[in-house]
Amino acid sequence: MIYDSKVGVLYGDDGRFIKTVSCPLALHPDQLQIVNGAERFCCACNKSIFNIDNMSDIEVKKMVKEDEKICVFATPNAKNITILEKYGVIDCNTNNYKVIQTLRSLESMALAQKNGFLILIKDVGIPHTFGDNKFEIYKKKETGELWWACDYRTSLFDKALEDNIFKDKEIDDPRSYMEENWEIIKNWFYSRRDQPFPIAAYAIPKDLTVGTRVFLSDVIEEVKYVYWNQGNAKRILSIAATWNGQDFEIDQPARPSCVG
């Protein structure tokens, strides 16, 4: 099997899609409760996660066919999986700065917000002109709650009905009420299974003070690392930064000298 970590997709050795393997809550295998050698338990989703380290293409395909929503995980010791790593330069957190987690799904952003984190959302890559799915994202002004729609026929009015906000109060203009209480974070955009999700976010602890040095283990922005005297560069995947109260001021990586 082949796992593309850039898009979180598992393929068979024949190149055919098997399933998306990307936790919506951005959890790692070592954060799961160990049940036995072949199974771990996710307390957030209240379900079992299965180890495919020693499984073949045929076994995994059969498992997914029987349950399309099954969750699996693999480790670097997987004997039948080739992991395609992201291309770029990885820095080390040699100063043991606080690590800032990067969230690459709406579900993980919503969970982090509910758990008290501030969510700093940023665009990823080039916007898609079409895709498998589409989204529109809103944030509640008072609480920071995230809500999104995946259908043009769905609106904040549906969210208001779901939350029963009209049940105990008289609201003359529901649309005005919703506009006063919600702000749009991102208008309709597409996502594609063969590309990374078009937005990502940093999960920022609410007690993070201005001037704090941190380590971004999964950088969202395009930060280049120059390695050739004619301008060629690789992308920085992780690096130190400083929190200024609104955003992270990312360290400028040192430019190595090269002649040739």
N, C-alpha and C positions, 0 to 999 in steps of 0.2 A: 504493500500500500504506500501511498504518497500523501503526506500532509503538508498543505501550503499554509504556513502560519500567517502569511500576509492577509489572506482572506478567510482563514479558519475553515478550510474545506478539506475533507478526506476523500481521496480518489483511490480507485483500485490500480493495480499495476498495469492494467490495460488503458488507464487514463480516464475511465468512466467515473462519474460522480457517485459517491456513496452517501455521504451526509455532511451537513455542516457540523463542525465540532468546535463551537465557540460558546462558552458559558455566558448566558445573558446577564449574569450577576458578577462576571469577571472573577470568579473563584479559580483557585489553582488546586491541583490534586492534594497538595499537602495541607489544604484547609478543610479537607473532607474527613469525616470520621471513618477510620479503618474498621471494616467488618471482617474481611478476610483477604487473602491474596488476590482474589478476583473481583472484589466488590467493596465499594465505599459508600457512605451515606451522606447525603447533602441535607443539613438541617434547615437550610433556607427554603428549599423546594420540597422537603420531606419525601425524598425518593432516593432509590439506589442508583449509583453510578458504577458502570462496569469497566473493568480493566481489559484493554484489547492488546496488551503488550505481546502476548504469545498466541494471538489468534491469526488465522489466515484470511485472505480476501473473502473466500467462500463463506467462512464462519461469520465474519462481520456483516457481509451482505445479507445472509440469512437472518441474522439478528435484527437488522434494520428493517428488513421486509416484514418481519413479524410485528415490529413495533417502531413506526417511523419517528416517534417522539422519544425513543430511548436515549439516555445520556451515557456517553462513554468517555474514557480518558486513557491517555497513554503517557509513558515516561520516556526519558532519553534512553532507557534500556530496552525499548521495544525492538524485538528482533526482526519483525516483518514490516516495519514502517520506516520509510525515508522521510525525514523532516526537512522541508525546505525553509531555511532560516531567512529572516528579513535581511536585505542587503544594506549594509551601512556600517558605521563605526560605533562600537559600544564602549562607553566610558565606565569607569568603576567608581563606586561610592566609597572612596578611600577615607573620607573624613566622617563617615557614618552619619551623614545628614538624614533628617526625616525624609522618608520616601513618600512621594506623592503618587497615588494610583491613577492610572489612566483608564477611563471607561469608554468602551467602544460599542455600546448598545444602549437603546433607550431604557430597557429594563434595568440595567445596572445603574444608570443615571438616576432613575426614579427611586431605586432601593437606597442608593447612597444619600439622596436628599431626605428620604424618610428617616435615615439613621443619623441625621444631623449634620451632614456635610454640605458645604457650598459647592455648587456645580458650575464650573467655568467651561462653557460650551464653545467649541471652535470647529470651523469647517475643515474637512480633510480632502485634499486633492482637488481634482477638477469636477465641477458639477456634471451629473449625468443628464443627457437629454431624453433618456428613457430608462426603464428598469422593471424588475419583477414586482416591486412594491413602491408605494408612494406614501409620504408622511407630511403632516403639518403639526408643528409643536407649539404649545402654549405653556406659560408659567403663571401660577397664581401669585399676584403681587404681594399678598400678605404673608403667605406661608412658604412660597417657593415651590409648591407642588407642581410637578410636570404632568401634562396631559397631551396626548397626541391622537390624531385621526389618521386612518388609512383609507378612507373612502370619501369622495367628494360630497356624498349625501349626509355625512356625519358632521356635526358642528358642536360648538360649546353648549348649545341649547340641550343637546342630548346628554352632555355631561351634567348640566344643571338638573335635568329631570332625574338622572341616575342618583344624584346626591340629595334629591328631595329639597332643594333650596326654596321651592315655591310652596312647600307644604304648610309651614307655620308663619309665613309672612306674605303680605300683599305687595306685589311688585308690578307697577303699571307698565314698565317697559323692560321686559326681560333682556332684550339685546343690549340696552344701555347698561343694565346691571352687570352683564357679563363683560362688557368692554371696560367697565370701571374696575373690575376685580381681576381680570386676566390680561396678560400682554403676550403678543405673539413673539416667539423666539426664532422660528424659522418657517417661512411659508412653504408651500408644497414643493417637495423635492423627491427624487427617485433614488432607490437603492437597487443594486445588482448583486447577484450571488457570486459573480466572478470578480468583484472589486470590493475593497474595504468599505465599511459603512461610511456614508458621506460626512458624518459628523462624529466628533469624539469630545470627551470632556475630562478635565482634571477634577478629582474629588479633593476638596480643600477643607481641612479641619477648621471649624468656626473659631477656634482659639489660636489659629496661626497668626502671629503678630508681624507687623510690617518690618522688613529687614531680615526676616528669618531665612537662613540658608537651607535649601532643600535639594533633593535629588529626584529628577524626573526620569524614572526608569523606562518610560515609553513616551518619547517626545512626539507631540502632535504636529508642531510647526516644522517647516522646512528649514533646517539648520545645516549649513554645509561645512564640510571638513576638506579643505584644499590639500591635495597631495601631489599636484603636478604644476610646474611653473607656467604652463599655458592655460591654467584656469580650470582644468578638470577637477571634479570634486565628488566626494561621497557624502551621503546623508548621515547626520548624527542621530543615533537611535536612543541614547541616554546621556544625560549630562546634568551638572549642577546648575542651580538657578537661585534667584533671590525674589522673595514675595514682596511686592510693593503696595499691597492692599487692594489692587485691582487686577493684577496679572503677574506673571512670572517674568523677570528679567533674566533671560538665559545667558549663561556665560559664553563669551566668544571663544571657541576652541582655538588653541595655539596652532599656527600654520607651520607645518614642517617645511624645511628647505629641500628642494629637489632640483637637480639640473640634468638635462638629458635631451 
